[in-house]
């Protein structure tokens, strides 16, 4: 079982609110990722980090931001949520030993009204 | 553009039948992975096949890789209702900077 946790699992908020999606892993993994997935659709990489103080934007442009102050945590923040941000956000991590396998959290489903 | 394309997009079979899903990709890869996603949940890694491997087995799963055709297939034998999920292939390539690129997935429905 993967030791990677996302909170909240579900969030319904109004337009203009600031939100932070939390992602924590207890496996000591250096590499962490955020994917965005609409229902029934493919995953799009929006942010990734290869270690503390390292963050990069992914292939899909996103208005969200991330930080990596500690190895275990990789939170994603939306300063002003809009209905277009409604989606499922999946956090994942991978170890340095690099078997290649990604470990995913259960996801945070965000609905912006 | 996304590296992997999967077909079919949706597959409906009866319990006990075999399910085959295909994945095609565009550039040379280091490895190709298959993941499973139950509705509303995160993805779970199923199996990884390296570019120098042609076939791999894990329980009821059989994965093949044809690098000349840039394609892979996932076969689930003797399917069960609990296999109902979406299945994604993902490629790991040198030109992707260590990032996995996912296909759009195959939605498998196994009817009891």
gemmi code that builds the backbone of each chain (N, CA, C; Angstrom):
import gemmi

chains = {
    "A": [
        ("UNK", (0.833, -1.202, 0.000), (0.000, 0.000, 0.000), (0.868, 1.254, 0.000)),
        ("UNK", (0.446, 2.257, -0.754), (1.209, 3.481, -0.852), (0.968, 4.338, 0.367)),
        ("UNK", (2.029, 4.941, 0.880), (1.917, 5.850, 2.017), (1.954, 7.274, 1.522)),
        ("UNK", (0.953, 7.629, 0.770), (0.841, 8.985, 0.252), (-0.603, 9.415, 0.419)),
        ("UNK", (-0.767, 10.585, 1.008), (-2.086, 11.005, 1.472), (-2.435, 12.377, 0.923)),
        ("UNK", (-3.685, 12.493, 0.530), (-4.169, 13.762, 0.028), (-5.371, 14.209, 0.840)),
        ("UNK", (-5.397, 15.494, 1.168), (-6.568, 16.088, 1.809), (-6.817, 17.463, 1.216)),
        ("UNK", (-8.090, 17.867, 1.111), (-9.263, 17.042, 1.369), (-9.543, 16.095, 0.209)),
        ("UNK", (-10.350, 15.083, 0.406), (-10.751, 14.194, -0.692), (-11.762, 14.888, -1.590)),
        ("UNK", (-12.646, 15.661, -0.970), (-13.664, 16.392, -1.719), (-13.749, 17.818, -1.171)),
        ("UNK", (-13.890, 18.765, -2.093), (-13.991, 20.164, -1.684), (-14.911, 20.902, -2.650)),
        ("UNK", (-15.908, 21.563, -2.101), (-16.817, 22.397, -2.895), (-16.695, 23.812, -2.363)),
        ("UNK", (-16.307, 24.733, -3.228), (-16.091, 26.105, -2.779), (-16.645, 27.084, -3.800)),
        ("UNK", (-16.749, 28.334, -3.382), (-17.241, 29.375, -4.272), (-16.102, 30.037, -5.046)),
        ("UNK", (-16.471, 30.658, -6.141), (-15.495, 31.358, -6.976), (-14.770, 32.439, -6.178)),
        ("UNK", (-13.467, 32.536, -6.410), (-12.663, 33.574, -5.780), (-11.979, 33.148, -4.495)),
        ("UNK", (-12.348, 31.986, -3.981), (-11.731, 31.514, -2.738), (-10.322, 30.997, -2.999)),
        ("UNK", (-9.492, 31.108, -1.978), (-8.156, 30.523, -2.030), (-8.217, 29.125, -1.428)),
        ("UNK", (-7.609, 28.172, -2.096), (-7.610, 26.804, -1.573), (-6.218, 26.199, -1.646)),
        ("UNK", (-5.940, 25.323, -0.710), (-4.704, 24.551, -0.735), (-5.045, 23.075, -0.636)),
        ("UNK", (-4.538, 22.316, -1.590), (-4.678, 20.859, -1.558), (-3.382, 20.289, -0.978)),
        ("UNK", (-3.548, 19.462, 0.041), (-2.376, 18.927, 0.730), (-1.988, 17.565, 0.162)),
        ("UNK", (-0.689, 17.311, 0.119), (-0.181, 16.001, -0.284), (1.020, 15.680, 0.595)),
        ("UNK", (0.972, 14.531, 1.247), (2.071, 14.116, 2.110), (2.420, 12.667, 1.835)),
        ("UNK", (3.723, 12.377, 1.877), (4.150, 10.986, 1.724), (5.191, 10.662, 2.792)),
        ("UNK", (5.149, 9.429, 3.252), (6.029, 9.000, 4.343), (7.084, 8.020, 3.859)),
        ("UNK", (7.305, 7.990, 2.550), (8.244, 7.046, 1.970), (9.619, 7.661, 1.735)),
        ("UNK", (9.779, 8.947, 2.055), (11.066, 9.596, 1.841), (11.397, 9.827, 0.374)),
        ("UNK", (10.377, 9.837, -0.484), (10.608, 10.019, -1.911), (11.016, 11.442, -2.233)),
        ("UNK", (11.985, 11.572, -3.137), (12.416, 12.898, -3.561), (11.500, 13.486, -4.627)),
        ("UNK", (11.020, 12.653, -5.530), (10.252, 13.155, -6.671), (8.764, 13.122, -6.358)),
        ("UNK", (8.122, 14.258, -6.555), (6.679, 14.339, -6.346), (6.037, 15.078, -7.510)),
        ("UNK", (4.763, 14.735, -7.759), (4.077, 15.209, -8.958), (2.631, 15.561, -8.625)),
        ("UNK", (2.096, 16.533, -9.353), (0.665, 16.812, -9.342), (0.126, 16.616, -10.759)),
        ("UNK", (-0.929, 15.799, -10.855), (-1.630, 15.601, -12.112), (-3.060, 16.135, -11.979)),
        ("UNK", (-3.587, 16.641, -13.077), (-4.981, 17.059, -13.135), (-5.724, 16.104, -14.062)),
        ("UNK", (-6.883, 15.658, -13.634), (-7.646, 14.689, -14.417), (-9.126, 15.040, -14.396)),
        ("UNK", (-9.692, 15.282, -15.574), (-11.136, 15.455, -15.682), (-11.784, 14.079, -15.788)),
        ("UNK", (-13.065, 13.946, -15.398), (-13.706, 12.626, -15.368), (-13.585, 11.882, -16.692)),
        ("UNK", (-13.122, 10.648, -16.604), (-13.009, 9.816, -17.803), (-11.920, 10.231, -18.759)),
        ("UNK", (-11.031, 11.099, -18.289), (-10.018, 11.632, -19.202), (-8.610, 11.274, -18.727)),
        ("UNK", (-7.663, 11.591, -19.604), (-6.264, 11.289, -19.282), (-5.729, 12.220, -18.205)),
        ("UNK", (-4.589, 11.843, -17.672), (-3.925, 12.657, -16.656), (-3.002, 13.658, -17.333)),
        ("UNK", (-2.992, 14.872, -16.805), (-2.097, 15.902, -17.310), (-1.198, 16.365, -16.176)),
        ("UNK", (0.100, 16.352, -16.396), (1.057, 16.784, -15.391), (1.043, 18.301, -15.310)),
        ("UNK", (0.804, 18.840, -14.103), (0.763, 20.289, -13.948), (1.945, 20.828, -13.136)),
        ("UNK", (2.477, 20.047, -12.219), (3.653, 20.463, -11.439), (4.459, 19.236, -11.038)),
        ("UNK", (5.772, 19.443, -10.845), (6.576, 18.371, -10.289), (7.750, 18.958, -9.523)),
        ("UNK", (8.329, 18.102, -8.686), (9.444, 18.520, -7.840), (10.408, 17.360, -7.696)),
        ("UNK", (11.691, 17.645, -7.804), (12.696, 16.599, -7.663), (13.417, 16.670, -6.317)),
        ("UNK", (12.920, 17.556, -5.450), (13.503, 17.633, -4.118), (13.126, 18.934, -3.444)),
        ("UNK", (13.585, 19.100, -2.225), (13.280, 20.311, -1.465), (13.756, 21.538, -2.230)),
        ("UNK", (12.896, 22.549, -2.235), (13.140, 23.831, -2.910), (13.235, 23.729, -4.427)),
        ("UNK", (12.816, 22.617, -4.977), (12.790, 22.433, -6.424), (11.358, 22.237, -6.882)),
        ("UNK", (10.861, 23.123, -7.741), (9.539, 22.937, -8.337), (9.599, 23.349, -9.803)),
        ("UNK", (8.825, 22.638, -10.607), (8.787, 22.917, -12.042), (7.350, 22.832, -12.522)),
        ("UNK", (7.046, 23.573, -13.558), (5.722, 23.448, -14.179), (5.708, 22.256, -15.111)),
        ("UNK", (4.549, 21.636, -15.198), (4.396, 20.467, -16.042), (3.987, 20.825, -17.456)),
        ("UNK", (3.430, 19.826, -18.132), (3.095, 19.999, -19.539), (1.806, 20.773, -19.756)),
        ("UNK", (0.921, 20.748, -18.768), (-0.341, 21.477, -18.886), (-0.248, 22.740, -18.053)),
        ("UNK", (-0.505, 23.862, -18.705), (-0.445, 25.133, -17.994), (-1.508, 25.176, -16.905)),
        ("UNK", (-1.129, 25.647, -15.739), (-2.066, 25.706, -14.621), (-1.855, 27.004, -13.865)),
        ("UNK", (-2.954, 27.560, -13.352), (-2.858, 28.771, -12.548), (-2.496, 28.460, -11.101)),
        ("UNK", (-2.365, 27.206, -10.775), (-2.013, 26.820, -9.425), (-0.517, 26.979, -9.205)),
        ("UNK", (-0.125, 27.007, -7.934), (1.293, 27.047, -7.562), (1.563, 25.949, -6.558)),
        ("UNK", (2.817, 25.567, -6.439), (3.214, 24.527, -5.491), (4.431, 24.994, -4.718)),
        ("UNK", (4.696, 24.294, -3.631), (5.903, 24.552, -2.845), (6.439, 23.228, -2.340)),
        ("UNK", (7.734, 23.213, -2.059), (8.365, 21.980, -1.542), (9.410, 22.402, -0.510)),
        ("UNK", (8.901, 22.683, 0.675), (9.760, 23.125, 1.760), (10.302, 21.932, 2.536)),
        ("UNK", (9.505, 20.873, 2.565), (9.927, 19.633, 3.226), (9.762, 18.473, 2.267)),
        ("UNK", (10.575, 17.477, 2.407), (10.523, 16.318, 1.509), (9.144, 15.693, 1.492)),
        ("UNK", (8.506, 15.649, 2.666), (7.249, 14.895, 2.787), (6.045, 15.615, 2.193)),
        ("UNK", (6.120, 16.947, 2.061), (4.933, 17.715, 1.717), (5.071, 18.409, 0.367)),
        ("UNK", (3.978, 18.401, -0.381), (3.979, 19.045, -1.706), (2.593, 19.647, -1.936)),
        ("UNK", (2.281, 20.733, -1.238), (0.939, 21.307, -1.349), (0.750, 22.100, -2.632)),
        ("UNK", (-0.484, 22.115, -3.098), (-0.867, 22.853, -4.302), (-1.865, 23.930, -3.905)),
        ("UNK", (-1.648, 25.139, -4.384), (-2.487, 26.280, -3.988), (-3.089, 26.959, -5.205)),
        ("UNK", (-4.370, 27.289, -5.073), (-5.059, 28.144, -6.043), (-5.418, 29.427, -5.307)),
        ("UNK", (-4.895, 30.548, -5.759), (-5.122, 31.816, -5.059), (-6.566, 32.289, -5.191)),
        ("UNK", (-7.147, 32.047, -6.362), (-8.517, 32.504, -6.599), (-9.210, 31.489, -7.502)),
        ("UNK", (-9.951, 30.603, -6.876), (-10.540, 29.487, -7.627), (-11.635, 29.967, -8.576)),
        ("UNK", (-11.700, 29.296, -9.730), (-12.739, 29.574, -10.729), (-13.392, 28.261, -11.139)),
        ("UNK", (-14.609, 28.319, -11.699), (-15.268, 27.076, -12.142), (-14.406, 26.240, -13.091)),
        ("UNK", (-13.545, 26.881, -13.878), (-12.680, 26.128, -14.799), (-11.648, 25.279, -14.052)),
        ("UNK", (-11.468, 25.528, -12.763), (-10.530, 24.730, -11.959), (-11.180, 23.451, -11.435)),
        ("UNK", (-12.471, 23.288, -11.664), (-13.161, 22.081, -11.221), (-12.535, 20.867, -11.897)),
        ("UNK", (-12.037, 19.938, -11.075), (-11.334, 18.781, -11.620), (-10.916, 17.873, -10.464)),
        ("UNK", (-10.316, 16.734, -10.841), (-9.674, 15.881, -9.836), (-8.179, 16.145, -9.895)),
        ("UNK", (-7.566, 16.312, -8.723), (-6.131, 16.563, -8.635), (-5.477, 15.374, -7.936)),
        ("UNK", (-4.517, 14.776, -8.623), (-3.851, 13.575, -8.117), (-2.391, 13.874, -7.820)),
        ("UNK", (-1.962, 13.511, -6.631), (-0.565, 13.676, -6.216), (0.123, 12.321, -6.306)),
        ("UNK", (1.393, 12.319, -6.691), (2.137, 11.073, -6.809), (3.586, 11.294, -6.413)),
        ("UNK", (4.276, 10.212, -6.077), (5.688, 10.320, -5.720), (6.457, 9.124, -6.277)),
        ("UNK", (7.761, 9.310, -6.350), (8.648, 8.259, -6.867), (9.966, 8.368, -6.128)),
        ("UNK", (10.546, 7.197, -5.795), (11.773, 7.197, -5.023), (13.017, 7.364, -5.885)),
        ("UNK", (14.142, 7.688, -5.224), (15.416, 7.853, -5.929), (15.896, 6.543, -6.512)),
        ("UNK", (15.607, 5.462, -5.798), (15.993, 4.132, -6.280), (15.382, 3.880, -7.638)),
        ("UNK", (14.296, 4.570, -7.886), (13.729, 4.673, -9.226), (13.432, 3.336, -9.897)),
        ("UNK", (12.547, 2.585, -9.268), (12.013, 1.422, -9.959), (11.146, 1.907, -11.116)),
        ("UNK", (10.854, 3.191, -11.118), (10.037, 3.760, -12.169), (8.585, 3.888, -11.797)),
        ("UNK", (8.184, 3.201, -10.750), (6.784, 3.173, -10.359), (6.385, 4.447, -9.635)),
        ("UNK", (5.235, 4.992, -10.003), (4.655, 6.126, -9.294), (3.667, 5.602, -8.258)),
        ("UNK", (3.693, 6.216, -7.086), (2.723, 5.925, -6.044), (1.760, 7.110, -5.981)),
        ("UNK", (0.475, 6.824, -6.086), (-0.531, 7.878, -6.120), (-1.312, 7.964, -4.815)),
        ("UNK", (-1.713, 9.204, -4.498), (-2.704, 9.396, -3.459), (-4.089, 9.116, -4.026)),
        ("UNK", (-5.108, 9.242, -3.174), (-6.472, 8.935, -3.577), (-7.122, 10.067, -4.358)),
        ("UNK", (-6.472, 11.217, -4.395), (-6.999, 12.321, -5.183), (-7.810, 13.304, -4.364)),
        ("UNK", (-7.884, 14.531, -4.860), (-8.741, 15.574, -4.288), (-9.660, 16.052, -5.399)),
        ("UNK", (-10.960, 15.855, -5.152), (-11.919, 16.292, -6.179), (-12.422, 17.673, -5.821)),
        ("UNK", (-12.101, 18.635, -6.647), (-12.434, 20.042, -6.395), (-13.584, 20.471, -7.296)),
        ("UNK", (-14.590, 21.072, -6.679), (-15.700, 21.674, -7.423), (-15.783, 23.145, -7.046)),
        ("UNK", (-15.706, 24.005, -8.052), (-15.794, 25.442, -7.821), (-17.103, 25.946, -8.415)),
        ("UNK", (-17.922, 26.513, -7.556), (-19.259, 26.951, -7.999), (-19.238, 28.386, -8.513)),
    ],
    "B": [
        ("UNK", (1.799, 17.084, -27.041), (0.737, 16.086, -27.172), (1.107, 14.870, -26.329)),
        ("UNK", (0.100, 14.110, -25.956), (0.326, 12.973, -25.101), (1.077, 11.889, -25.856)),
        ("UNK", (1.916, 11.163, -25.129), (2.739, 10.130, -25.734), (1.926, 8.902, -26.078)),
        ("UNK", (1.036, 8.496, -25.157), (0.355, 7.220, -25.344), (-1.071, 7.377, -25.815)),
        ("UNK", (-1.462, 6.473, -26.692), (-2.864, 6.407, -27.097), (-3.338, 5.001, -26.861)),
        ("UNK", (-4.506, 4.877, -26.263), (-5.004, 3.555, -25.928), (-6.257, 3.237, -26.698)),
        ("UNK", (-6.412, 1.966, -26.960), (-7.671, 1.538, -27.548), (-7.975, 0.124, -27.059)),
        ("UNK", (-9.246, -0.254, -26.893), (-10.356, 0.671, -27.117), (-10.493, 1.686, -25.991)),
        ("UNK", (-11.325, 2.689, -26.187), (-11.588, 3.637, -25.113), (-12.451, 3.006, -24.048)),
        ("UNK", (-13.324, 2.085, -24.459), (-14.185, 1.396, -23.511), (-14.352, -0.043, -23.969)),
        ("UNK", (-14.441, -0.945, -22.989), (-14.546, -2.371, -23.277), (-15.487, -2.987, -22.253)),
        ("UNK", (-16.472, -3.729, -22.749), (-17.426, -4.383, -21.856), (-17.418, -5.870, -22.143)),
        ("UNK", (-17.140, -6.673, -21.119), (-17.062, -8.123, -21.294), (-17.795, -8.821, -20.155)),
        ("UNK", (-17.962, -10.134, -20.292), (-18.563, -10.947, -19.254), (-17.466, -11.529, -18.356)),
        ("UNK", (-17.828, -11.772, -17.127), (-16.899, -12.421, -16.191), (-16.373, -13.710, -16.806)),
        ("UNK", (-15.091, -13.967, -16.618), (-14.487, -15.179, -17.151), (-13.827, -14.983, -18.504)),
        ("UNK", (-14.240, -13.938, -19.224), (-13.617, -13.665, -20.519), (-12.283, -12.956, -20.307)),
        ("UNK", (-11.487, -12.932, -21.375), (-10.225, -12.187, -21.341), (-10.434, -10.770, -21.855)),
        ("UNK", (-9.680, -9.842, -21.317), (-9.752, -8.445, -21.755), (-8.382, -8.031, -22.283)),
        ("UNK", (-8.374, -7.444, -23.466), (-7.124, -6.969, -24.050), (-7.219, -5.477, -24.328)),
        ("UNK", (-6.229, -4.745, -23.839), (-6.155, -3.311, -24.067), (-4.832, -3.000, -24.732)),
        ("UNK", (-4.850, -2.038, -25.639), (-3.661, -1.705, -26.403), (-3.224, -0.270, -26.164)),
        ("UNK", (-1.922, -0.073, -26.286), (-1.348, 1.257, -26.073), (-0.304, 1.496, -27.157)),
        ("UNK", (-0.389, 2.630, -27.828), (0.643, 2.990, -28.801), (1.306, 4.281, -28.348)),
        ("UNK", (2.576, 4.420, -28.688), (3.312, 5.601, -28.282), (4.177, 6.081, -29.438)),
        ("UNK", (4.784, 7.251, -29.265), (5.387, 7.902, -30.435), (6.903, 7.886, -30.451)),
        ("UNK", (7.548, 7.961, -29.282), (9.007, 8.071, -29.278), (9.624, 6.889, -28.537)),
        ("UNK", (10.919, 6.737, -28.655), (11.615, 5.649, -27.958), (11.448, 5.803, -26.454)),
        ("UNK", (11.330, 4.683, -25.783), (11.056, 4.699, -24.350), (12.096, 3.913, -23.563)),
        ("UNK", (12.170, 4.194, -22.262), (12.968, 3.383, -21.342), (12.117, 2.235, -20.793)),
        ("UNK", (10.887, 2.575, -20.446), (9.967, 1.543, -19.983), (8.543, 2.004, -20.200)),
        ("UNK", (7.634, 1.072, -20.115), (6.212, 1.362, -20.243), (5.519, 0.721, -19.056)),
        ("UNK", (4.590, 1.441, -18.467), (3.928, 0.956, -17.259), (2.420, 0.946, -17.475)),
        ("UNK", (1.770, 0.055, -16.755), (0.308, 0.008, -16.749), (-0.183, 0.286, -15.343)),
        ("UNK", (-1.229, 1.092, -15.285), (-1.849, 1.464, -14.021), (-3.344, 1.194, -14.101)),
        ("UNK", (-3.924, 1.026, -12.932), (-5.360, 0.807, -12.820), (-5.937, 1.909, -11.943)),
        ("UNK", (-7.156, 2.365, -12.288), (-7.816, 3.386, -11.494), (-9.274, 3.006, -11.304)),
        ("UNK", (-9.648, 2.764, -10.073), (-11.067, 2.570, -9.749), (-11.727, 3.944, -9.737)),
        ("UNK", (-13.012, 3.949, -9.995), (-13.752, 5.194, -10.143), (-13.554, 6.116, -8.940)),
        ("UNK", (-13.106, 7.338, -9.196), (-12.955, 8.332, -8.141), (-11.762, 8.126, -7.224)),
        ("UNK", (-10.865, 7.210, -7.607), (-9.718, 6.911, -6.740), (-8.413, 7.269, -7.438)),
        ("UNK", (-7.303, 7.076, -6.721), (-5.999, 7.271, -7.337), (-5.604, 6.085, -8.201)),
        ("UNK", (-4.463, 6.217, -8.871), (-3.987, 5.137, -9.726), (-3.118, 4.179, -8.925)),
        ("UNK", (-3.171, 2.921, -9.335), (-2.350, 1.886, -8.704), (-1.492, 1.233, -9.775)),
        ("UNK", (-0.207, 1.138, -9.507), (0.723, 0.540, -10.458), (0.461, -0.956, -10.575)),
        ("UNK", (0.416, -1.447, -11.817), (0.196, -2.876, -12.058), (1.478, -3.581, -12.469)),
        ("UNK", (2.139, -3.046, -13.473), (3.272, -3.773, -14.036), (4.121, -2.804, -14.866)),
        ("UNK", (5.419, -3.064, -14.897), (6.367, -2.265, -15.677), (7.113, -3.188, -16.612)),
        ("UNK", (7.259, -2.787, -17.856), (8.022, -3.573, -18.816), (9.088, -2.664, -19.416)),
        ("UNK", (10.329, -3.143, -19.406), (11.435, -2.329, -19.891), (11.566, -2.469, -21.403)),
        ("UNK", (12.277, -1.552, -22.003), (12.361, -1.511, -23.468), (13.048, -2.734, -24.049)),
        ("UNK", (13.857, -3.428, -23.239), (14.544, -4.625, -23.753), (13.780, -5.918, -23.428)),
        ("UNK", (12.587, -5.756, -22.888), (11.735, -6.919, -22.597), (10.602, -6.991, -23.604)),
        ("UNK", (10.131, -8.187, -23.873), (9.062, -8.357, -24.857), (7.760, -8.795, -24.206)),
        ("UNK", (7.868, -9.479, -23.075), (6.658, -9.973, -22.431), (6.914, -10.082, -20.938)),
        ("UNK", (5.851, -9.825, -20.177), (5.967, -9.932, -18.728), (4.634, -10.390, -18.161)),
        ("UNK", (4.706, -11.182, -17.096), (3.500, -11.720, -16.485), (3.457, -11.332, -15.012)),
        ("UNK", (2.253, -11.116, -14.534), (2.054, -10.912, -13.100), (0.655, -11.392, -12.779)),
        ("UNK", (0.565, -12.577, -12.181), (-0.755, -13.138, -11.871), (-1.569, -13.322, -13.141)),
        ("UNK", (-2.746, -12.716, -13.192), (-3.612, -12.830, -14.365), (-3.292, -11.780, -15.430)),
        ("UNK", (-2.256, -11.019, -15.222), (-1.880, -9.974, -16.164), (-0.742, -10.450, -17.059)),
        ("UNK", (-0.861, -10.108, -18.340), (0.228, -10.370, -19.280), (0.426, -9.110, -20.111)),
        ("UNK", (1.633, -8.614, -20.114), (1.947, -7.408, -20.870), (2.949, -7.763, -21.956)),
        ("UNK", (2.728, -7.244, -23.153), (3.688, -7.399, -24.237), (4.145, -6.011, -24.681)),
        ("UNK", (5.327, -5.979, -25.243), (5.886, -4.732, -25.749), (6.544, -5.000, -27.091)),
        ("UNK", (6.164, -4.229, -28.086), (6.766, -4.323, -29.418), (7.357, -2.950, -29.736)),
        ("UNK", (8.657, -2.817, -29.524), (9.286, -1.506, -29.723), (9.362, -1.130, -31.197)),
        ("UNK", (9.336, -2.119, -32.080), (9.388, -1.786, -33.508), (8.074, -1.149, -33.949)),
        ("UNK", (6.984, -1.555, -33.330), (5.670, -0.982, -33.654), (5.276, 0.104, -32.658)),
        ("UNK", (6.126, 0.309, -31.646), (5.832, 1.286, -30.608), (4.440, 1.028, -30.016)),
        ("UNK", (4.258, -0.190, -29.557), (2.959, -0.541, -28.995), (3.114, -1.551, -27.872)),
        ("UNK", (2.119, -1.568, -27.014), (2.079, -2.514, -25.900), (0.645, -2.980, -25.731)),
        ("UNK", (0.490, -4.161, -25.174), (-0.852, -4.631, -24.867), (-0.880, -5.184, -23.450)),
        ("UNK", (-2.027, -5.026, -22.821), (-2.284, -5.581, -21.493), (-3.423, -6.579, -21.625)),
        ("UNK", (-3.158, -7.796, -21.233), (-4.173, -8.851, -21.264), (-4.519, -9.227, -19.837)),
        ("UNK", (-5.796, -9.184, -19.512), (-6.285, -9.673, -18.221), (-7.044, -10.956, -18.514)),
        ("UNK", (-6.571, -12.054, -17.975), (-7.227, -13.337, -18.233), (-8.270, -13.622, -17.157)),
        ("UNK", (-9.262, -14.400, -17.541), (-10.312, -14.837, -16.615), (-10.821, -13.678, -15.781)),
        ("UNK", (-11.340, -12.677, -16.454), (-11.690, -11.431, -15.765), (-12.774, -11.646, -14.714)),
        ("UNK", (-12.762, -10.747, -13.732), (-13.729, -10.762, -12.639), (-14.423, -9.403, -12.573)),
        ("UNK", (-15.574, -9.361, -11.955), (-16.291, -8.093, -11.819), (-15.409, -7.048, -11.119)),
        ("UNK", (-14.555, -7.517, -10.205), (-13.680, -6.596, -9.468), (-12.595, -5.986, -10.346)),
        ("UNK", (-12.432, -6.486, -11.564), (-11.457, -5.889, -12.494), (-12.013, -4.642, -13.157)),
        ("UNK", (-13.295, -4.371, -12.962), (-13.909, -3.172, -13.530), (-13.175, -1.928, -13.037)),
        ("UNK", (-12.626, -1.180, -13.978), (-11.809, -0.016, -13.650), (-11.349, 0.616, -14.961)),
        ("UNK", (-10.623, 1.726, -14.853), (-9.935, 2.294, -16.010), (-8.474, 1.887, -15.952)),
        ("UNK", (-7.922, 1.588, -17.114), (-6.538, 1.128, -17.202), (-5.755, 2.110, -18.080)),
        ("UNK", (-4.618, 2.544, -17.558), (-3.803, 3.534, -18.249), (-2.411, 2.983, -18.518)),
        ("UNK", (-1.906, 3.271, -19.714), (-0.491, 3.028, -19.947), (0.254, 4.340, -19.739)),
        ("UNK", (1.527, 4.229, -19.385), (2.348, 5.410, -19.163), (3.758, 5.111, -19.642)),
        ("UNK", (4.359, 6.064, -20.329), (5.694, 5.855, -20.858), (6.716, 6.705, -20.110)),
        ("UNK", (7.893, 6.139, -19.990), (9.051, 6.798, -19.381), (10.126, 6.851, -20.459)),
        ("UNK", (10.493, 8.050, -20.873), (11.458, 8.199, -21.961), (12.500, 9.236, -21.593)),
        ("UNK", (13.669, 9.124, -22.194), (14.754, 10.064, -21.891), (14.358, 11.502, -22.199)),
        ("UNK", (13.578, 11.696, -23.270), (13.224, 13.060, -23.654), (12.065, 13.615, -22.848)),
        ("UNK", (11.647, 12.870, -21.810), (10.554, 13.341, -20.966), (11.084, 13.783, -19.600)),
        ("UNK", (12.383, 13.829, -19.441), (12.969, 14.332, -18.205), (12.550, 13.576, -16.968)),
        ("UNK", (12.349, 12.281, -17.093), (11.980, 11.479, -15.934), (10.504, 11.523, -15.601)),
        ("UNK", (9.722, 12.238, -16.399), (8.291, 12.326, -16.135), (7.560, 11.223, -16.887)),
        ("UNK", (6.535, 10.685, -16.274), (5.685, 9.709, -16.947), (4.606, 10.437, -17.726)),
        ("UNK", (4.357, 9.980, -18.935), (3.285, 10.527, -19.760), (2.219, 9.453, -19.897)),
        ("UNK", (0.996, 9.801, -19.552), (-0.098, 8.828, -19.526), (-0.936, 8.889, -20.789)),
        ("UNK", (-1.465, 7.717, -21.163), (-2.458, 7.658, -22.223), (-3.819, 8.046, -21.686)),
        ("UNK", (-4.826, 8.014, -22.554), (-6.159, 8.475, -22.139), (-6.970, 7.397, -21.455)),
        ("UNK", (-6.451, 6.177, -21.446), (-7.090, 5.125, -20.669), (-8.131, 4.318, -21.406)),
        ("UNK", (-8.322, 3.092, -20.931), (-9.393, 2.208, -21.399), (-10.296, 1.924, -20.216)),
        ("UNK", (-11.586, 2.166, -20.399), (-12.549, 1.905, -19.336), (-13.088, 0.489, -19.508)),
        ("UNK", (-12.751, -0.379, -18.574), (-13.162, -1.780, -18.640), (-14.335, -2.036, -17.710)),
        ("UNK", (-15.363, -2.659, -18.263), (-16.514, -3.054, -17.464), (-16.657, -4.568, -17.570)),
        ("UNK", (-16.602, -5.260, -16.443), (-16.751, -6.704, -16.418), (-18.084, -7.020, -15.751)),
        ("UNK", (-18.980, -7.622, -16.523), (-20.326, -7.886, -16.012), (-20.405, -9.282, -15.409)),
        ("UNK", (-21.000, -9.369, -14.222), (-21.089, -10.680, -13.560), (-22.073, -11.608, -14.267)),
    ],
}
model = gemmi.Model(1)
for chain_id, residues in chains.items():
    chain = gemmi.Chain(chain_id)
    for i, (resn, *xyz) in enumerate(residues, 1):
        res = gemmi.Residue()
        res.name, res.seqid = resn, gemmi.SeqId(i, " ")
        for name, pos in zip(("N", "CA", "C"), xyz):
            atom = gemmi.Atom()
            atom.name, atom.element = name, gemmi.Element(name[0])
            atom.pos, atom.b_iso = gemmi.Position(*pos), 0.0
            res.add_atom(atom)
        chain.add_residue(res)
    model.add_chain(chain)
structure = gemmi.Structure()
structure.add_model(model)
structure.setup_entities()
